[in-house]
Amino acid sequence: MQSLTTTLYPTSVSPPSLDLYPLRQTVSSVLSPPTAGYNRRGMASRGESASFKPLAARQTSISGDGDGYCTLVDFAGYGGGGANVGDDLVVLLYHLQHACKRIASLVASPFNSSLGKLSVNSSTGSGRDAPKPLDIVSNDIILSSLRNSGKVAVMASEEDDTPTWIKDDGPYVVVVDPLDGSRNIDASIPTGTIFGIYNRLVELDHLPVEEKAELNSLQRGNRLVASGYVLYSSATILCVTLGSGTHAFTLDHSTGEFVLTHQNIKIPPRGQIYSVNDARYFDWPKGLRKYIDTVRQGKGQNPKKYSARYICSLVADLHRTLLYGGVAMNPRDHLRLVYEGNPLAYVVEQSGGKASDGKREILSIQPVKLHQRLPLFLGSVEDVTELESYGDVQQTVNPGYEV
């Protein structure tokens, strides 16, 4: 059998210099000794930091050799842009981002994309919204990573009827939509993972497991410790808030690291884009139709005519809105408060935006059931405020299609 050889040809073209955000120069010179209880086996095998509290006083700036970039774990270890981030949360973020790397590989694989076309039986969804095997695989990946972290008491997932109790003394509660938009996989449309992290309510520890698992998962969004999403698209981007601004990290496939590329994202106070399914225009209430008609003609508070941009992938539509401004919306009772509304609302508000159901602030709403649905309007403060001023913007009927 002939052996396969690869010939490398020299080139005079130098690789581009990336403008990444530095926090460290030499890892070994700034890392403190690992704290007992960390799960370090997996980290060492992937060449990542085994401890997450670098000394801020010994930070150095990036040099010309380009090896001083800042990873998600480094960023959180330094305090997450100013937030009070403890070691437990940093360990949890490490395991959560590892799960998302695996999902990114899964959705990009030519051998697994067909899984998105197949449905399975579940009481949490029906028809086009029913879970698919790809959702279930992603759900299992995240659950496994959260178990391995040792930092999670309970995980509540959009794919499960009830929360999963993991560890009695886990300090955190995680709510997650493992793979939002998975029905679009076979068309190579962007998908995403959405997550929110709460503190465990220790005052509920005396209750039976099923009861305390559910009550821990039904916390209001204004109690979130951290939340974010991962966008699986031309680039894999993890956007997160730890309670002090919103920051985005892009997966570097050459190193397997999420690298800080968008620090302290600020959504423009007003945009010129709206994102909604225009095909449902005649099902909308009068107020919403009037708002869309007004901004499309440039007759609203912003004298410029608005453009429609709609991907039908919640994470992708929101990510564009964060960067360019405007409003992303679904006016009917479709999106889930616990798994989508609250985590994304926290990201938006931490970037200076606004999140509403058309009448109330999302983060102020008390969930009463795990799979509670609601309308969702996310985006620039001025755009969402103007939309709310039209009054009747929540769609209450769903003729001709399923929820």
Contacts in CASP RR format, 6 or more apart in sequence:
PFRMAT RR
TARGET T0000
AUTHOR 0000-0000-0000
METHOD contacts of the structure
MODEL  1
MQSLTTTLYPTSVSPPSLDLYPLRQTVSSVLSPPTAGYNRRGMASRGESA
SFKPLAARQTSISGDGDGYCTLVDFAGYGGGGANVGDDLVVLLYHLQHAC
KRIASLVASPFNSSLGKLSVNSSTGSGRDAPKPLDIVSNDIILSSLRNSG
KVAVMASEEDDTPTWIKDDGPYVVVVDPLDGSRNIDASIPTGTIFGIYNR
LVELDHLPVEEKAELNSLQRGNRLVASGYVLYSSATILCVTLGSGTHAFT
LDHSTGEFVLTHQNIKIPPRGQIYSVNDARYFDWPKGLRKYIDTVRQGKG
QNPKKYSARYICSLVADLHRTLLYGGVAMNPRDHLRLVYEGNPLAYVVEQ
SGGKASDGKREILSIQPVKLHQRLPLFLGSVEDVTELESYGDVQQTVNPG
YEV
17 64 0 8 1.000
17 66 0 8 1.000
18 66 0 8 1.000
18 69 0 8 1.000
20 62 0 8 1.000
20 66 0 8 1.000
20 68 0 8 1.000
20 69 0 8 1.000
20 70 0 8 1.000
20 259 0 8 1.000
20 260 0 8 1.000
20 261 0 8 1.000
21 69 0 8 1.000
21 70 0 8 1.000
21 260 0 8 1.000
21 261 0 8 1.000
21 263 0 8 1.000
22 59 0 8 1.000
22 60 0 8 1.000
22 61 0 8 1.000
22 62 0 8 1.000
22 68 0 8 1.000
22 69 0 8 1.000
22 70 0 8 1.000
23 54 0 8 1.000
23 59 0 8 1.000
23 68 0 8 1.000
23 70 0 8 1.000
23 74 0 8 1.000
23 75 0 8 1.000
23 78 0 8 1.000
23 260 0 8 1.000
24 30 0 8 1.000
24 54 0 8 1.000
24 59 0 8 1.000
24 60 0 8 1.000
24 68 0 8 1.000
24 70 0 8 1.000
24 74 0 8 1.000
25 60 0 8 1.000
25 61 0 8 1.000
25 62 0 8 1.000
25 63 0 8 1.000
25 67 0 8 1.000
25 68 0 8 1.000
26 60 0 8 1.000
27 49 0 8 1.000
29 58 0 8 1.000
30 54 0 8 1.000
30 55 0 8 1.000
30 58 0 8 1.000
30 59 0 8 1.000
31 49 0 8 1.000
31 50 0 8 1.000
31 51 0 8 1.000
31 53 0 8 1.000
31 54 0 8 1.000
32 51 0 8 1.000
32 53 0 8 1.000
32 54 0 8 1.000
32 55 0 8 1.000
33 51 0 8 1.000
34 40 0 8 1.000
34 50 0 8 1.000
34 51 0 8 1.000
35 51 0 8 1.000
35 53 0 8 1.000
35 87 0 8 1.000
38 50 0 8 1.000
38 51 0 8 1.000
38 87 0 8 1.000
38 91 0 8 1.000
39 91 0 8 1.000
39 95 0 8 1.000
39 148 0 8 1.000
39 149 0 8 1.000
39 150 0 8 1.000
40 50 0 8 1.000
43 49 0 8 1.000
43 50 0 8 1.000
43 94 0 8 1.000
44 50 0 8 1.000
46 256 0 8 1.000
48 71 0 8 1.000
48 73 0 8 1.000
48 94 0 8 1.000
48 257 0 8 1.000
49 73 0 8 1.000
49 74 0 8 1.000
52 73 0 8 1.000
52 76 0 8 1.000
52 77 0 8 1.000
52 87 0 8 1.000
52 90 0 8 1.000
52 91 0 8 1.000
52 94 0 8 1.000
53 77 0 8 1.000
53 87 0 8 1.000
53 90 0 8 1.000
54 74 0 8 1.000
54 77 0 8 1.000
54 78 0 8 1.000
56 78 0 8 1.000
59 78 0 8 1.000
62 68 0 8 1.000
62 69 0 8 1.000
69 252 0 8 1.000
69 257 0 8 1.000
69 259 0 8 1.000
69 260 0 8 1.000
70 259 0 8 1.000
70 260 0 8 1.000
71 249 0 8 1.000
71 257 0 8 1.000
71 258 0 8 1.000
71 259 0 8 1.000
71 260 0 8 1.000
72 93 0 8 1.000
72 97 0 8 1.000
72 238 0 8 1.000
72 240 0 8 1.000
72 249 0 8 1.000
72 257 0 8 1.000
72 258 0 8 1.000
72 260 0 8 1.000
73 90 0 8 1.000
73 93 0 8 1.000
73 94 0 8 1.000
73 97 0 8 1.000
75 81 0 8 1.000
75 247 0 8 1.000
75 249 0 8 1.000
75 260 0 8 1.000
76 85 0 8 1.000
76 89 0 8 1.000
76 90 0 8 1.000
76 93 0 8 1.000
76 242 0 8 1.000
77 85 0 8 1.000
77 90 0 8 1.000
79 85 0 8 1.000
79 86 0 8 1.000
79 242 0 8 1.000
80 242 0 8 1.000
80 244 0 8 1.000
80 247 0 8 1.000
81 242 0 8 1.000
81 244 0 8 1.000
81 245 0 8 1.000
81 247 0 8 1.000
81 263 0 8 1.000
81 264 0 8 1.000
82 244 0 8 1.000
83 242 0 8 1.000
83 243 0 8 1.000
83 244 0 8 1.000
83 245 0 8 1.000
85 242 0 8 1.000
88 151 0 8 1.000
88 171 0 8 1.000
88 172 0 8 1.000
89 151 0 8 1.000
89 172 0 8 1.000
89 197 0 8 1.000
89 225 0 8 1.000
89 226 0 8 1.000
89 242 0 8 1.000
91 149 0 8 1.000
91 150 0 8 1.000
91 151 0 8 1.000
92 146 0 8 1.000
92 149 0 8 1.000
92 151 0 8 1.000
92 152 0 8 1.000
92 172 0 8 1.000
92 174 0 8 1.000
92 197 0 8 1.000
93 226 0 8 1.000
93 240 0 8 1.000
94 149 0 8 1.000
95 145 0 8 1.000
95 146 0 8 1.000
95 148 0 8 1.000
95 149 0 8 1.000
95 151 0 8 1.000
96 142 0 8 1.000
96 145 0 8 1.000
96 146 0 8 1.000
96 149 0 8 1.000
96 174 0 8 1.000
96 195 0 8 1.000
97 238 0 8 1.000
97 258 0 8 1.000
98 145 0 8 1.000
99 141 0 8 1.000
99 142 0 8 1.000
99 144 0 8 1.000
99 145 0 8 1.000
99 146 0 8 1.000
100 193 0 8 1.000
100 230 0 8 1.000
100 236 0 8 1.000
100 238 0 8 1.000
101 236 0 8 1.000
101 251 0 8 1.000
101 256 0 8 1.000
101 258 0 8 1.000
102 141 0 8 1.000
103 138 0 8 1.000
103 141 0 8 1.000
103 142 0 8 1.000
103 178 0 8 1.000
103 179 0 8 1.000
103 193 0 8 1.000
103 230 0 8 1.000
103 232 0 8 1.000
104 230 0 8 1.000
104 232 0 8 1.000
104 236 0 8 1.000
104 251 0 8 1.000
106 112 0 8 1.000
106 134 0 8 1.000
106 137 0 8 1.000
106 138 0 8 1.000
106 141 0 8 1.000
107 113 0 8 1.000
107 134 0 8 1.000
107 179 0 8 1.000
107 185 0 8 1.000
107 191 0 8 1.000
107 232 0 8 1.000
108 232 0 8 1.000
112 134 0 8 1.000
112 137 0 8 1.000
113 185 0 8 1.000
113 186 0 8 1.000
114 186 0 8 1.000
115 132 0 8 1.000
115 133 0 8 1.000
115 134 0 8 1.000
115 137 0 8 1.000
115 185 0 8 1.000
116 132 0 8 1.000
116 133 0 8 1.000
116 134 0 8 1.000
116 135 0 8 1.000
116 182 0 8 1.000
116 183 0 8 1.000
116 185 0 8 1.000
116 186 0 8 1.000
117 132 0 8 1.000
117 183 0 8 1.000
117 185 0 8 1.000
117 186 0 8 1.000
118 132 0 8 1.000
118 133 0 8 1.000
119 127 0 8 1.000
119 130 0 8 1.000
119 131 0 8 1.000
119 132 0 8 1.000
120 130 0 8 1.000
120 131 0 8 1.000
120 132 0 8 1.000
120 133 0 8 1.000
120 136 0 8 1.000
121 130 0 8 1.000
122 130 0 8 1.000
122 131 0 8 1.000
122 159 0 8 1.000
122 161 0 8 1.000
123 161 0 8 1.000
124 131 0 8 1.000
124 158 0 8 1.000
124 159 0 8 1.000
124 160 0 8 1.000
124 161 0 8 1.000
124 371 0 8 1.000
125 131 0 8 1.000
126 402 0 8 1.000
127 402 0 8 1.000
128 183 0 8 1.000
128 402 0 8 1.000
129 402 0 8 1.000
129 403 0 8 1.000
131 159 0 8 1.000
132 182 0 8 1.000
132 183 0 8 1.000
134 179 0 8 1.000
134 182 0 8 1.000
134 185 0 8 1.000
135 159 0 8 1.000
135 178 0 8 1.000
135 179 0 8 1.000
135 182 0 8 1.000
136 159 0 8 1.000
138 178 0 8 1.000
138 179 0 8 1.000
138 182 0 8 1.000
138 193 0 8 1.000
139 157 0 8 1.000
139 159 0 8 1.000
139 160 0 8 1.000
139 176 0 8 1.000
139 178 0 8 1.000
139 179 0 8 1.000
141 178 0 8 1.000
142 155 0 8 1.000
142 157 0 8 1.000
142 176 0 8 1.000
142 178 0 8 1.000
142 193 0 8 1.000
143 155 0 8 1.000
143 157 0 8 1.000
143 164 0 8 1.000
143 166 0 8 1.000
146 152 0 8 1.000
146 155 0 8 1.000
146 166 0 8 1.000
146 174 0 8 1.000
147 166 0 8 1.000
147 167 0 8 1.000
150 166 0 8 1.000
150 167 0 8 1.000
150 170 0 8 1.000
151 167 0 8 1.000
151 170 0 8 1.000
151 171 0 8 1.000
151 172 0 8 1.000
152 166 0 8 1.000
152 167 0 8 1.000
152 170 0 8 1.000
152 172 0 8 1.000
152 173 0 8 1.000
152 174 0 8 1.000
153 165 0 8 1.000
153 166 0 8 1.000
153 167 0 8 1.000
153 168 0 8 1.000
153 169 0 8 1.000
153 170 0 8 1.000
153 171 0 8 1.000
153 172 0 8 1.000
153 173 0 8 1.000
153 200 0 8 1.000
153 216 0 8 1.000
154 163 0 8 1.000
154 164 0 8 1.000
154 165 0 8 1.000
154 166 0 8 1.000
154 173 0 8 1.000
154 174 0 8 1.000
154 200 0 8 1.000
154 212 0 8 1.000
154 213 0 8 1.000
154 216 0 8 1.000
154 217 0 8 1.000
155 163 0 8 1.000
155 164 0 8 1.000
155 166 0 8 1.000
155 173 0 8 1.000
155 174 0 8 1.000
155 175 0 8 1.000
155 176 0 8 1.000
156 163 0 8 1.000
156 164 0 8 1.000
156 173 0 8 1.000
156 174 0 8 1.000
156 175 0 8 1.000
156 176 0 8 1.000
156 213 0 8 1.000
156 217 0 8 1.000
156 338 0 8 1.000
156 339 0 8 1.000
156 370 0 8 1.000
157 163 0 8 1.000
157 164 0 8 1.000
157 175 0 8 1.000
157 176 0 8 1.000
157 177 0 8 1.000
157 178 0 8 1.000
157 339 0 8 1.000
158 176 0 8 1.000
158 177 0 8 1.000
158 178 0 8 1.000
158 336 0 8 1.000
158 339 0 8 1.000
158 340 0 8 1.000
158 371 0 8 1.000
159 178 0 8 1.000
162 210 0 8 1.000
162 213 0 8 1.000
162 214 0 8 1.000
162 370 0 8 1.000
163 213 0 8 1.000
163 214 0 8 1.000
163 216 0 8 1.000
163 217 0 8 1.000
163 370 0 8 1.000
164 213 0 8 1.000
165 209 0 8 1.000
165 210 0 8 1.000
165 212 0 8 1.000
165 213 0 8 1.000
168 205 0 8 1.000
170 200 0 8 1.000
171 199 0 8 1.000
171 200 0 8 1.000
172 197 0 8 1.000
172 198 0 8 1.000
172 199 0 8 1.000
172 200 0 8 1.000
172 225 0 8 1.000
173 197 0 8 1.000
173 198 0 8 1.000
173 199 0 8 1.000
173 200 0 8 1.000
173 201 0 8 1.000
173 216 0 8 1.000
173 217 0 8 1.000
173 219 0 8 1.000
174 195 0 8 1.000
174 196 0 8 1.000
174 197 0 8 1.000
174 198 0 8 1.000
175 195 0 8 1.000
175 196 0 8 1.000
175 198 0 8 1.000
175 217 0 8 1.000
175 338 0 8 1.000
175 339 0 8 1.000
175 342 0 8 1.000
175 343 0 8 1.000
176 193 0 8 1.000
176 194 0 8 1.000
176 195 0 8 1.000
176 196 0 8 1.000
176 339 0 8 1.000
177 192 0 8 1.000
177 193 0 8 1.000
177 194 0 8 1.000
177 195 0 8 1.000
177 336 0 8 1.000
177 339 0 8 1.000
177 340 0 8 1.000
178 193 0 8 1.000
179 191 0 8 1.000
179 192 0 8 1.000
179 193 0 8 1.000
180 191 0 8 1.000
180 192 0 8 1.000
180 193 0 8 1.000
180 194 0 8 1.000
180 313 0 8 1.000
180 314 0 8 1.000
180 315 0 8 1.000
180 340 0 8 1.000
181 189 0 8 1.000
181 191 0 8 1.000
181 192 0 8 1.000
181 313 0 8 1.000
181 314 0 8 1.000
182 191 0 8 1.000
184 190 0 8 1.000
184 191 0 8 1.000
184 312 0 8 1.000
184 313 0 8 1.000
185 191 0 8 1.000
189 311 0 8 1.000
189 312 0 8 1.000
189 313 0 8 1.000
189 316 0 8 1.000
190 231 0 8 1.000
190 232 0 8 1.000
190 233 0 8 1.000
190 311 0 8 1.000
190 313 0 8 1.000
190 315 0 8 1.000
190 316 0 8 1.000
191 232 0 8 1.000
191 313 0 8 1.000
191 315 0 8 1.000
192 229 0 8 1.000
192 230 0 8 1.000
192 231 0 8 1.000
192 232 0 8 1.000
192 313 0 8 1.000
192 315 0 8 1.000
192 316 0 8 1.000
193 229 0 8 1.000
193 230 0 8 1.000
193 232 0 8 1.000
193 315 0 8 1.000
194 228 0 8 1.000
194 229 0 8 1.000
194 314 0 8 1.000
194 315 0 8 1.000
194 339 0 8 1.000
194 340 0 8 1.000
194 343 0 8 1.000
194 344 0 8 1.000
195 227 0 8 1.000
195 228 0 8 1.000
195 229 0 8 1.000
195 343 0 8 1.000
196 224 0 8 1.000
196 226 0 8 1.000
196 227 0 8 1.000
196 228 0 8 1.000
196 342 0 8 1.000
196 343 0 8 1.000
196 346 0 8 1.000
197 224 0 8 1.000
197 225 0 8 1.000
197 226 0 8 1.000
197 227 0 8 1.000
198 216 0 8 1.000
198 219 0 8 1.000
198 223 0 8 1.000
198 224 0 8 1.000
198 225 0 8 1.000
199 223 0 8 1.000
199 225 0 8 1.000
200 216 0 8 1.000
201 212 0 8 1.000
201 215 0 8 1.000
201 216 0 8 1.000
201 219 0 8 1.000
204 211 0 8 1.000
204 212 0 8 1.000
204 215 0 8 1.000
204 216 0 8 1.000
205 212 0 8 1.000
207 215 0 8 1.000
214 370 0 8 1.000
217 338 0 8 1.000
217 370 0 8 1.000
218 338 0 8 1.000
218 366 0 8 1.000
218 367 0 8 1.000
218 368 0 8 1.000
218 369 0 8 1.000
218 370 0 8 1.000
219 367 0 8 1.000
220 342 0 8 1.000
220 363 0 8 1.000
220 364 0 8 1.000
220 365 0 8 1.000
220 366 0 8 1.000
220 367 0 8 1.000
221 342 0 8 1.000
221 345 0 8 1.000
221 346 0 8 1.000
221 362 0 8 1.000
221 363 0 8 1.000
221 365 0 8 1.000
222 363 0 8 1.000
222 364 0 8 1.000
224 342 0 8 1.000
224 343 0 8 1.000
224 346 0 8 1.000
224 363 0 8 1.000
225 242 0 8 1.000
225 243 0 8 1.000
226 240 0 8 1.000
226 241 0 8 1.000
226 242 0 8 1.000
226 243 0 8 1.000
227 240 0 8 1.000
227 241 0 8 1.000
227 342 0 8 1.000
227 343 0 8 1.000
227 344 0 8 1.000
227 346 0 8 1.000
227 347 0 8 1.000
228 238 0 8 1.000
228 239 0 8 1.000
228 240 0 8 1.000
228 241 0 8 1.000
228 343 0 8 1.000
228 344 0 8 1.000
228 346 0 8 1.000
228 347 0 8 1.000
229 238 0 8 1.000
229 239 0 8 1.000
229 315 0 8 1.000
229 318 0 8 1.000
229 319 0 8 1.000
229 343 0 8 1.000
229 344 0 8 1.000
229 347 0 8 1.000
230 236 0 8 1.000
230 237 0 8 1.000
230 238 0 8 1.000
230 239 0 8 1.000
230 315 0 8 1.000
231 237 0 8 1.000
231 239 0 8 1.000
231 315 0 8 1.000
231 316 0 8 1.000
231 319 0 8 1.000
233 316 0 8 1.000
235 250 0 8 1.000
235 251 0 8 1.000
236 250 0 8 1.000
236 251 0 8 1.000
237 248 0 8 1.000
237 249 0 8 1.000
237 250 0 8 1.000
237 251 0 8 1.000
237 261 0 8 1.000
237 319 0 8 1.000
238 248 0 8 1.000
238 249 0 8 1.000
238 250 0 8 1.000
238 251 0 8 1.000
238 258 0 8 1.000
239 246 0 8 1.000
239 247 0 8 1.000
239 248 0 8 1.000
239 249 0 8 1.000
239 262 0 8 1.000
239 265 0 8 1.000
239 319 0 8 1.000
239 322 0 8 1.000
239 347 0 8 1.000
240 246 0 8 1.000
240 247 0 8 1.000
240 248 0 8 1.000
240 249 0 8 1.000
240 347 0 8 1.000
241 247 0 8 1.000
241 346 0 8 1.000
241 347 0 8 1.000
241 350 0 8 1.000
241 351 0 8 1.000
243 346 0 8 1.000
243 350 0 8 1.000
244 350 0 8 1.000
245 264 0 8 1.000
245 265 0 8 1.000
245 350 0 8 1.000
245 351 0 8 1.000
246 264 0 8 1.000
246 265 0 8 1.000
246 322 0 8 1.000
246 347 0 8 1.000
246 348 0 8 1.000
246 350 0 8 1.000
246 351 0 8 1.000
247 260 0 8 1.000
247 262 0 8 1.000
247 263 0 8 1.000
247 264 0 8 1.000
247 265 0 8 1.000
248 260 0 8 1.000
248 261 0 8 1.000
248 262 0 8 1.000
248 265 0 8 1.000
249 258 0 8 1.000
249 259 0 8 1.000
249 260 0 8 1.000
249 261 0 8 1.000
250 258 0 8 1.000
250 259 0 8 1.000
250 261 0 8 1.000
251 257 0 8 1.000
251 258 0 8 1.000
251 259 0 8 1.000
252 258 0 8 1.000
252 259 0 8 1.000
262 323 0 8 1.000
265 322 0 8 1.000
265 323 0 8 1.000
265 351 0 8 1.000
266 351 0 8 1.000
266 352 0 8 1.000
267 321 0 8 1.000
267 322 0 8 1.000
267 323 0 8 1.000
267 325 0 8 1.000
267 348 0 8 1.000
267 351 0 8 1.000
267 352 0 8 1.000
267 353 0 8 1.000
267 379 0 8 1.000
267 380 0 8 1.000
268 324 0 8 1.000
268 325 0 8 1.000
268 326 0 8 1.000
268 380 0 8 1.000
269 380 0 8 1.000
269 381 0 8 1.000
269 382 0 8 1.000
270 301 0 8 1.000
270 302 0 8 1.000
270 325 0 8 1.000
270 326 0 8 1.000
270 380 0 8 1.000
270 381 0 8 1.000
270 382 0 8 1.000
270 383 0 8 1.000
271 302 0 8 1.000
271 306 0 8 1.000
271 324 0 8 1.000
271 325 0 8 1.000
271 326 0 8 1.000
271 380 0 8 1.000
271 383 0 8 1.000
272 302 0 8 1.000
272 304 0 8 1.000
272 305 0 8 1.000
272 306 0 8 1.000
272 307 0 8 1.000
272 324 0 8 1.000
272 325 0 8 1.000
272 326 0 8 1.000
273 306 0 8 1.000
273 307 0 8 1.000
273 308 0 8 1.000
273 309 0 8 1.000
273 320 0 8 1.000
273 321 0 8 1.000
273 324 0 8 1.000
273 325 0 8 1.000
273 326 0 8 1.000
273 327 0 8 1.000
274 292 0 8 1.000
274 295 0 8 1.000
274 306 0 8 1.000
274 307 0 8 1.000
274 308 0 8 1.000
274 309 0 8 1.000
274 326 0 8 1.000
274 327 0 8 1.000
274 328 0 8 1.000
274 329 0 8 1.000
274 383 0 8 1.000
275 308 0 8 1.000
275 309 0 8 1.000
275 310 0 8 1.000
275 311 0 8 1.000
275 317 0 8 1.000
275 320 0 8 1.000
275 321 0 8 1.000
275 326 0 8 1.000
275 327 0 8 1.000
275 328 0 8 1.000
275 329 0 8 1.000
276 292 0 8 1.000
276 308 0 8 1.000
276 310 0 8 1.000
276 328 0 8 1.000
276 329 0 8 1.000
276 330 0 8 1.000
276 331 0 8 1.000
277 310 0 8 1.000
277 312 0 8 1.000
277 330 0 8 1.000
278 292 0 8 1.000
278 308 0 8 1.000
278 310 0 8 1.000
280 331 0 8 1.000
280 332 0 8 1.000
280 395 0 8 1.000
281 289 0 8 1.000
281 292 0 8 1.000
283 395 0 8 1.000
283 397 0 8 1.000
283 398 0 8 1.000
283 399 0 8 1.000
284 292 0 8 1.000
284 331 0 8 1.000
284 395 0 8 1.000
285 331 0 8 1.000
285 392 0 8 1.000
285 393 0 8 1.000
285 394 0 8 1.000
285 395 0 8 1.000
285 396 0 8 1.000
286 392 0 8 1.000
287 390 0 8 1.000
287 391 0 8 1.000
287 392 0 8 1.000
287 393 0 8 1.000
288 331 0 8 1.000
288 387 0 8 1.000
288 390 0 8 1.000
288 392 0 8 1.000
288 393 0 8 1.000
288 394 0 8 1.000
288 395 0 8 1.000
290 390 0 8 1.000
291 386 0 8 1.000
291 387 0 8 1.000
291 390 0 8 1.000
291 393 0 8 1.000
294 300 0 8 1.000
295 302 0 8 1.000
295 305 0 8 1.000
295 306 0 8 1.000
296 305 0 8 1.000
296 306 0 8 1.000
296 308 0 8 1.000
297 305 0 8 1.000
298 304 0 8 1.000
298 305 0 8 1.000
298 306 0 8 1.000
300 386 0 8 1.000
301 382 0 8 1.000
301 386 0 8 1.000
302 382 0 8 1.000
302 383 0 8 1.000
306 326 0 8 1.000
309 317 0 8 1.000
309 320 0 8 1.000
310 317 0 8 1.000
311 317 0 8 1.000
311 320 0 8 1.000
314 328 0 8 1.000
314 330 0 8 1.000
314 335 0 8 1.000
314 340 0 8 1.000
314 344 0 8 1.000
317 328 0 8 1.000
318 328 0 8 1.000
318 344 0 8 1.000
318 347 0 8 1.000
318 348 0 8 1.000
318 378 0 8 1.000
320 328 0 8 1.000
321 327 0 8 1.000
321 328 0 8 1.000
321 378 0 8 1.000
321 379 0 8 1.000
321 380 0 8 1.000
322 347 0 8 1.000
322 348 0 8 1.000
322 351 0 8 1.000
322 379 0 8 1.000
325 379 0 8 1.000
325 380 0 8 1.000
325 383 0 8 1.000
326 379 0 8 1.000
326 380 0 8 1.000
326 383 0 8 1.000
327 377 0 8 1.000
327 378 0 8 1.000
327 379 0 8 1.000
327 380 0 8 1.000
327 383 0 8 1.000
327 384 0 8 1.000
327 387 0 8 1.000
328 377 0 8 1.000
328 378 0 8 1.000
328 379 0 8 1.000
329 375 0 8 1.000
329 376 0 8 1.000
329 377 0 8 1.000
329 378 0 8 1.000
329 387 0 8 1.000
330 375 0 8 1.000
330 376 0 8 1.000
331 375 0 8 1.000
331 377 0 8 1.000
331 393 0 8 1.000
331 394 0 8 1.000
331 395 0 8 1.000
332 375 0 8 1.000
332 394 0 8 1.000
332 395 0 8 1.000
332 396 0 8 1.000
332 398 0 8 1.000
332 403 0 8 1.000
333 373 0 8 1.000
333 374 0 8 1.000
333 375 0 8 1.000
333 395 0 8 1.000
333 396 0 8 1.000
333 403 0 8 1.000
334 373 0 8 1.000
334 375 0 8 1.000
334 403 0 8 1.000
335 341 0 8 1.000
335 373 0 8 1.000
335 374 0 8 1.000
335 375 0 8 1.000
335 376 0 8 1.000
336 371 0 8 1.000
336 372 0 8 1.000
336 373 0 8 1.000
336 374 0 8 1.000
337 362 0 8 1.000
337 365 0 8 1.000
337 367 0 8 1.000
337 372 0 8 1.000
337 373 0 8 1.000
337 374 0 8 1.000
338 367 0 8 1.000
338 370 0 8 1.000
338 371 0 8 1.000
338 372 0 8 1.000
340 376 0 8 1.000
341 355 0 8 1.000
341 362 0 8 1.000
341 374 0 8 1.000
341 376 0 8 1.000
342 362 0 8 1.000
342 363 0 8 1.000
342 367 0 8 1.000
344 355 0 8 1.000
344 376 0 8 1.000
344 378 0 8 1.000
345 355 0 8 1.000
345 361 0 8 1.000
345 362 0 8 1.000
345 363 0 8 1.000
345 378 0 8 1.000
346 363 0 8 1.000
348 354 0 8 1.000
348 355 0 8 1.000
348 378 0 8 1.000
348 379 0 8 1.000
349 355 0 8 1.000
349 363 0 8 1.000
352 381 0 8 1.000
353 379 0 8 1.000
353 380 0 8 1.000
353 381 0 8 1.000
353 384 0 8 1.000
354 361 0 8 1.000
354 378 0 8 1.000
354 379 0 8 1.000
354 380 0 8 1.000
354 381 0 8 1.000
354 384 0 8 1.000
354 385 0 8 1.000
355 361 0 8 1.000
355 362 0 8 1.000
355 363 0 8 1.000
355 376 0 8 1.000
355 377 0 8 1.000
355 378 0 8 1.000
355 379 0 8 1.000
355 384 0 8 1.000
356 362 0 8 1.000
356 377 0 8 1.000
356 384 0 8 1.000
356 388 0 8 1.000
357 365 0 8 1.000
357 374 0 8 1.000
357 375 0 8 1.000
357 376 0 8 1.000
357 377 0 8 1.000
357 394 0 8 1.000
358 375 0 8 1.000
358 377 0 8 1.000
358 387 0 8 1.000
358 388 0 8 1.000
358 391 0 8 1.000
358 393 0 8 1.000
358 394 0 8 1.000
359 388 0 8 1.000
359 391 0 8 1.000
359 394 0 8 1.000
362 374 0 8 1.000
362 376 0 8 1.000
365 374 0 8 1.000
373 403 0 8 1.000
375 393 0 8 1.000
375 394 0 8 1.000
375 395 0 8 1.000
377 384 0 8 1.000
377 387 0 8 1.000
377 388 0 8 1.000
377 393 0 8 1.000
378 384 0 8 1.000
387 393 0 8 1.000
END
